Each structure stands twice: as C-alpha cells, then as structure tokens.
Amino acid sequence: MNKKKIFNDPVYGFVTIPTELLFDLIEHTYFQRLRRIQQLGLTMFVYPGALHTRFHHALGAMHLMSLALRTLKDKGVKISAEEGEAAMAAILLHDIGHGPLSHALERSIFHDVHHEAVSLHLMRKLNTEFNGALELAIAIFQGTYERPFFHQLVSSQLDMDRLDYLNRDSFYTGVQEGRPGADRLIKMLTVVDERLVLEEKAVYSIENFLVSRRLMYWQVYLHKTVTSAEQMVIRIMQRARDLARGGTEVPASPNLQFFLTRNVTQEQFETDDTILRRFARLDDTDVWGAVKLWADHPDTVLRYLAQSLLDRHLFKITLQTEPFDEEFQLGIIELIAARFDLPSADAAQLMIAGRISNNAYDADGHDSIDVLTKRGEVVNAAEASDLPNIKALSQRVEKHYICYPKEIL
C-alpha cells in the first residue's frame, strides 16, 4: 500500500505525508478521533464558518513543521531523517489529548487532568504500540532532547502550533486581520547554539505576528459572546455532573456517563486502560447528544441551560476592568430566583462570574522570541525592535465578566 498520501488542505493547498510512520499515526483511532472535535469549540455561534477540527489543525501544523525543517536544512543546520520524522510526529500528536469541544470542557469532565498530560500519555501508548518508534518524538515533545530548537518548533511563543492555528482560525472565521504571515516567519528561521532564532530582518514580521495573535484572542477566542456560550456549556456539564453524582438520573452516552459519575484523576487515567479506551471514544457528538437529551430533563436549571444553548439563546454578558462586587452578584441571583421561581442555590447556577486575560507576548518568559542581529548577537525580539509595539504587546490585559439570563433584564 502506498502510504505517501497527499491531502488537499483549504489553507495551504496540497499537504504531503512524507513517511509511513506518520501515515500510520494519522490512521490510528486516537488520531482519527480528532476529526470529531472542533478546533474552536463554540466559536461557530459567532463565526458560522468556524467548523474546522483538531484533525485539520494537526495536519496543518505538521505541514508547517516540514517547511521549517526544510528552511533550516537549506541554511546548513544538520537535521537527520530520524530527527525530522520525530519532530513532525511530535507536532502531529501535540493535541491528541484534547477532549470534547477543545478547551471548553477540559476541567468540567475531568478532575485536574490537562490535555497536555493526556497527549503525553497517549503518545507513550502509541510508542509501545509502534515498538519504540516515538522515543525521539516524545523527547522532543517534552523538551528533553539535547537539541532544544526541535522542542521550540513544537512548543514556544513562535511555534508551528501557533502559526497554524492563527492561520487556520483566521481563514475559517473570516477575520483576515489575524493572518500571522507564517510563510515569511518560517523563511527567517535559523539556529544559533541549538536554539531557534529569527534573522533581524524578521522583526516587523514578528510584530505583525504578535499583533495578529492579540487581535485573534480578543476578536475570536475571547470574544464576549463566545465566552458566554463556553461558560454556559461548562455550567451545563457541571450541573449534569453534580446531579449524576447526587443520585439523579442524567441520560448520556455510556462513555460520557462514565466520566460524569466518577472523579477521574490523572493517576487513574494513566494506570487504568479502560478509562483511556473510554476517553478515546469521547468527542463532540457525545456532548451535543447529551445536551439535546437534557433539554427535556426534569431539573429546571439543567433543562433551561441545555435548551438555551441549543437555541443559541445565550446569556447576557457584561465586561469591565474591575471585579463585580458581591452585592451586585447577589442582586442578580435574587432577580433570577424571582424570575424562574428557584431557590437561591439553584438561581446561583444561572449566574456566572469570572475573568479573561491575555498578553500577546511574554517578553520575560524563558522561551522568548530571539533575534539574530547583523552583528551576530542574539537578543530578545522586544530589544531588537526600534518600535515600542512588542513591549506594549507584552502587557497583560485582564477583563472581568458576569453572565446571566436575558429574561431578568
């Protein structure tokens, strides 16, 4: 069987699968599950075109990795065939541990189980299945390989993951201002002392990338309506979980039911293969199927939340720079209790308060974006720029929000 297949990608055109190992990883049931997990969760409630999946993103990131490796080789960086395949496998599998609706349900289905840890556990399982073929890929993924620039290509402030999701998400949402200029950034990559750097002439491209990232966060990922929808689905799952663990019947698919009724920890996840098998069959369809069932549930709060989400009758959301005071929140709860004839404890479930924050660049982080100057010095991108933009983009912006049913207005 010819395993060197070609995918036709809407963003990049033809994407080649260069080795048999990469093809076999893509064919594996763990990876195929990503076809059923949307990249942007509930963002389609605001941007109707945002229906692409984690599968799309992983293939795109692998493609950008291939372009980056080719650029570095052309500049004289020694990269063996084994290292190249391992780097591409690491980026291909970097999101394999994502649960349903991507980030939205990461902490409401599991207890202290993060998708990065699940990805690593799945990679180790695949490594066993493929007779140790992923040893180097895992070392690159974890950052333990002796040549750190490989890990930087997989996970850093300017990695192939970020370049693809900004490119892909701006394409599918139609937010053209979010395009990061990935082609030029990749062409400007080089390696100094086994660390990834960019040539000095890339400084303005770096600024464009960081501006694009900041814009995408506030206009797409942290859009207030998206935040409202995501908080509603989190609250739905929390309410269903609390009811199920309290003895109330909450219909769901067998695999979702398993996680709703049990407090699964990271340790249990890694030691019990039955839990892993259940997780590997869990995707967005389980969540949406359950939400449709719960729209007729006898519990008033769960029923209202589920039906509202199905009909896109989203909570009113208000943002401000300071936290909402406790008296204001109690007043909202009282209005909800009166409008829906609920006890205060249940009414509190229909009000959600929290905060969102973002900085486009962590200038003081250990994985800063470094620039090779014409004098041969390696400096932080914030120092290399003659404009104040990069330093300004490193400032964290924080907003507090409160969400509640529009019926109380």
C-alpha positions in Angstrom: 0.0 0.0 0.0 1.3 3.4 -0.9 1.4 5.4 2.4 2.8 8.7 1.0 -0.6 10.3 0.6 -1.5 13.9 -0.3 -4.2 15.9 1.5 -5.8 18.9 -0.2 -5.8 21.5 2.6 -8.0 24.6 2.2 -5.3 26.8 3.8 -2.1 25.5 2.3 -3.1 23.5 -0.7 -1.5 20.1 -1.1 0.0 18.6 2.1 2.2 15.5 1.7 2.5 12.7 4.3 6.3 12.0 3.9 6.8 8.8 5.8 5.0 5.6 6.6 5.1 6.1 10.3 3.4 9.5 10.0 0.7 7.9 7.8 0.1 5.1 10.3 -0.2 7.6 13.2 -2.8 9.6 11.2 -4.7 6.3 10.5 -4.7 5.4 14.2 -8.0 5.5 16.1 -6.6 8.0 18.6 -5.8 10.5 15.9 -9.0 9.9 13.8 -11.0 10.9 16.9 -9.7 14.5 16.2 -12.0 14.6 13.2 -14.9 14.7 15.6 -13.5 17.5 17.8 -13.9 21.1 16.6 -10.9 23.3 16.8 -12.7 26.3 18.1 -15.4 24.8 20.3 -18.5 27.1 20.4 -16.9 29.9 18.3 -19.3 28.9 15.4 -22.0 30.7 17.4 -20.3 34.0 16.4 -18.4 33.0 13.3 -20.5 30.4 11.4 -17.6 29.2 9.3 -15.5 28.1 12.3 -16.3 24.5 11.9 -12.8 23.1 11.3 -11.4 20.3 13.5 -8.4 19.4 15.5 -7.6 16.9 12.7 -7.3 19.8 10.2 -5.1 21.7 12.7 -2.7 18.8 13.4 -2.1 18.2 9.7 -1.5 21.9 9.1 1.0 22.1 11.9 2.8 19.1 10.6 3.0 20.7 7.1 4.4 24.0 8.6 7.0 21.8 10.5 8.1 20.3 7.2 8.6 23.8 5.7 10.5 24.9 8.8 12.8 21.9 8.7 13.5 22.4 5.0 14.3 26.1 5.7 16.8 25.2 8.4 18.4 22.5 6.3 18.9 24.9 3.5 20.7 27.2 5.9 23.1 24.5 6.9 21.5 23.1 10.0 22.2 19.4 10.3 19.0 17.5 10.7 18.9 13.8 10.3 16.0 11.9 8.7 15.2 10.4 12.1 15.1 13.9 13.8 12.9 15.3 11.0 10.4 12.5 11.3 10.3 12.7 15.1 9.7 16.5 15.0 6.9 16.0 12.6 5.4 13.2 14.7 5.7 15.4 17.9 3.7 18.3 16.3 1.2 15.9 14.7 0.4 14.4 18.1 0.6 17.6 20.2 -3.2 17.9 20.5 -4.1 14.3 20.6 -5.2 14.5 24.2 -7.9 17.2 23.7 -11.3 16.3 25.0 -14.8 17.3 23.6 -15.2 20.9 22.5 -11.5 21.5 22.9 -10.6 23.8 25.8 -14.2 24.5 27.0 -14.7 21.2 28.9 -11.2 20.4 29.9 -11.9 20.9 33.6 -15.6 20.1 33.9 -15.4 16.5 32.7 -12.1 15.6 34.4 -10.6 16.5 37.7 -7.2 18.1 37.4 -6.4 16.2 34.1 -4.9 18.5 31.5 -4.9 17.8 27.8 -1.0 18.2 27.6 -0.6 15.3 30.1 -3.2 13.2 28.3 -1.4 13.9 25.0 1.9 12.7 26.5 0.2 9.5 27.9 -1.4 8.7 24.5 2.0 9.3 22.8 3.6 6.8 25.2 0.8 4.3 24.5 1.4 4.7 20.8 5.1 4.4 21.3 4.6 1.0 22.8 2.2 0.0 20.0 4.8 1.1 17.4 7.7 -0.7 19.1 9.5 2.4 20.3 9.3 4.4 17.1 8.2 7.5 19.0 11.0 7.7 21.6 12.7 10.7 20.0 9.3 12.4 19.2 8.4 12.1 22.9 11.8 13.6 24.0 11.2 16.5 21.6 7.6 17.0 22.8 8.8 17.1 26.5 11.8 19.3 25.7 14.4 16.7 27.0 16.1 16.2 23.6 19.7 17.6 23.5 18.9 19.9 20.6 16.3 22.3 22.1 15.3 24.1 18.9 13.2 21.0 18.0 11.1 21.5 21.1 10.8 25.2 20.3 9.4 24.4 16.9 6.7 22.3 18.7 6.1 24.4 21.8 7.2 28.0 22.2 6.0 31.6 21.7 6.6 31.2 18.0 6.0 27.5 17.2 4.3 25.7 14.3 1.2 25.1 16.5 0.6 28.8 16.9 1.4 29.7 13.3 -1.1 27.1 12.1 -4.0 27.8 14.4 -3.7 31.6 13.8 -3.6 31.0 10.0 -6.3 28.4 10.1 -8.7 30.1 12.5 -8.4 33.5 10.7 -9.2 31.6 7.4 -12.3 29.8 8.8 -13.6 32.7 10.8 -13.0 35.2 8.0 -11.0 37.5 10.4 -8.4 38.3 7.8 -6.5 40.7 10.1 -5.5 37.7 12.1 -3.2 36.2 9.5 0.3 36.0 11.1 2.5 36.0 7.9 3.6 32.4 8.6 5.5 32.0 5.3 7.9 34.8 5.9 8.4 34.0 9.5 9.4 30.4 8.6 11.8 31.6 5.9 13.5 33.8 8.5 14.1 30.9 11.0 17.7 29.8 11.8 19.5 28.1 14.7 22.3 29.5 16.9 23.8 27.3 19.6 21.0 24.8 19.1 18.4 27.5 19.9 15.8 28.7 17.5 16.1 32.4 16.4 14.9 34.6 13.6 17.0 36.8 11.4 17.0 40.5 12.2 15.0 41.4 9.0 12.1 39.4 10.5 11.5 42.0 13.3 8.5 43.6 11.6 7.1 40.2 10.8 7.4 39.3 14.4 5.4 42.4 15.3 2.8 41.5 12.8 2.5 38.0 14.2 2.1 39.3 17.8 -0.5 41.9 16.7 -2.4 39.2 14.8 -2.3 36.9 17.9 -3.6 39.7 20.2 -6.3 40.6 17.7 -7.4 36.9 17.4 -7.7 36.5 21.1 -9.9 39.5 21.7 -11.9 39.2 18.5 -12.2 35.4 18.3 -11.0 33.2 21.2 -12.1 35.6 24.0 -15.0 37.3 22.1 -17.6 38.1 24.7 -20.4 36.1 23.0 -18.0 33.1 22.6 -17.1 33.4 26.3 -20.8 33.4 27.2 -21.5 30.3 25.2 -18.5 28.4 26.5 -19.3 29.3 30.1 -22.9 28.0 29.6 -21.7 24.7 28.3 -19.2 24.4 31.2 -22.1 25.1 33.6 -24.3 22.6 31.8 -21.7 19.9 32.3 -21.0 20.8 35.9 -24.8 20.7 36.7 -25.2 17.3 35.0 -22.1 16.0 36.8 -23.4 17.2 40.2 -26.9 15.7 39.6 -25.4 12.4 38.4 -23.1 12.1 41.4 -26.0 13.1 43.7 -28.1 10.1 42.5 -30.3 11.8 39.9 -30.6 10.0 36.6 -28.8 12.0 33.8 -29.0 10.3 30.4 -25.9 10.3 28.3 -23.8 8.1 26.1 -22.1 5.3 28.1 -18.6 6.9 27.9 -19.8 10.4 28.9 -21.9 8.8 31.6 -18.8 7.2 33.0 -16.9 10.5 33.4 -20.0 12.3 34.7 -20.4 9.8 37.6 -16.7 9.4 38.5 -14.0 11.7 39.7 -11.2 10.5 37.4 -7.7 11.7 38.4 -4.5 11.9 36.3 -3.1 8.9 38.1 -6.2 6.8 37.4 -6.2 7.9 33.8 -2.6 6.7 33.4 -3.0 3.4 35.2 -6.4 2.1 34.1 -6.6 1.3 30.4 -10.4 1.1 30.4 -10.5 4.8 31.2 -8.2 5.5 28.3 -10.4 3.5 26.0 -13.5 5.4 27.1 -11.7 8.7 26.6 -10.6 7.7 23.1 -14.3 7.3 22.1 -15.4 10.6 23.6 -15.9 13.5 21.3 -18.2 16.5 20.5 -21.1 14.2 19.4 -21.4 12.8 22.9 -21.7 16.3 24.4 -24.3 17.6 21.8 -26.3 14.3 22.1 -26.4 14.7 25.8 -27.4 18.4 25.6 -30.3 17.5 23.4 -31.4 14.9 25.9 -31.0 17.3 28.8 -33.3 19.9 27.2 -36.1 17.7 28.5 -34.6 16.9 31.9 -36.9 17.4 35.0 -34.2 19.6 36.6 -35.1 23.2 35.9 -31.6 24.6 35.8 -30.2 21.8 33.5 -33.2 21.9 31.2 -33.1 25.7 30.8 -29.3 25.8 30.2 -29.5 22.9 27.6 -32.4 24.3 25.7 -30.9 27.8 25.7 -27.7 26.6 24.3 -29.4 24.5 21.6 -31.5 27.6 20.5 -28.5 30.0 20.8 -30.4 31.9 23.5 -27.2 32.9 25.2 -26.6 34.6 28.5 -26.2 38.4 28.6 -22.6 39.1 29.3 -21.1 42.3 30.7 -17.4 43.0 30.9 -15.4 45.5 32.9 -11.9 46.1 34.2 -12.7 45.6 37.9 -14.3 42.6 39.6 -18.1 42.8 40.0 -18.8 43.5 43.7 -20.6 40.8 45.8 -23.8 42.9 46.3 -24.3 43.3 42.6 -23.9 39.5 42.1 -26.3 38.8 44.9 -28.8 41.2 43.3 -28.5 39.3 40.0 -29.1 36.0 41.8 -32.2 37.4 43.5 -33.7 38.5 40.2 -33.0 35.1 38.7 -34.7 33.4 41.7 -37.7 35.6 41.3 -38.0 35.2 37.6 -37.6 31.4 37.5 -39.1 30.6 40.9 -35.9 28.9 42.1 -34.2 28.6 45.5 -31.1 30.8 45.8 -28.7 27.9 45.5 -30.2 26.9 42.1 -30.5 30.5 40.9 -26.8 31.0 41.6 -26.2 28.3 38.9 -27.7 30.6 36.3 -25.2 33.4 37.1 -21.5 33.0 36.0 -18.8 35.4 37.0 -15.1 35.2 36.1 -12.2 36.8 34.3 -10.4 36.5 31.0 -6.9 37.8 30.3 -4.3 37.8 27.5 -0.9 39.1 26.6 0.3 38.5 23.1 4.0 38.1 24.1 5.7 37.2 27.3 8.9 39.2 27.0 10.3 37.9 30.2 9.5 34.3 29.6 12.1 31.5 29.4 11.1 30.8 25.7 11.3 34.4 24.4 11.3 35.0 20.7 15.0 35.7 19.9 16.5 37.6 17.0 20.0 37.2 15.5 21.3 40.7 14.8 23.5 41.6 11.8 26.4 41.9 14.4 25.9 38.2 15.3 24.3 38.9 18.7 21.2 37.1 19.9 18.7 39.4 21.6 15.1 39.4 22.7 12.7 40.5 20.0 11.5 43.3 22.3 15.0 44.7 22.3 15.6 44.2 18.6 12.7 46.3 17.5 13.0 50.1 17.1 9.3 50.5 17.7 7.6 50.1 21.2 5.0 47.7 19.8 6.5 44.4 21.1 7.0 45.7 24.6 3.4 47.1 24.6 2.1 43.7 23.5 3.7 42.0 26.4 1.4 43.9 28.8 -1.3 41.6 30.2 -4.9 42.8 29.7 -7.5 41.5 32.1 -11.3 41.8 31.9 -13.9 40.6 34.4 -17.2 39.3 33.2 -20.7 38.4 34.5 -23.2 36.3 32.6 -26.9 35.8 33.4 -30.3 35.1 31.6 -31.6 37.9 29.5 -35.1 37.3 30.8 -34.2 39.2 34.1 -33.4 42.5 32.2 
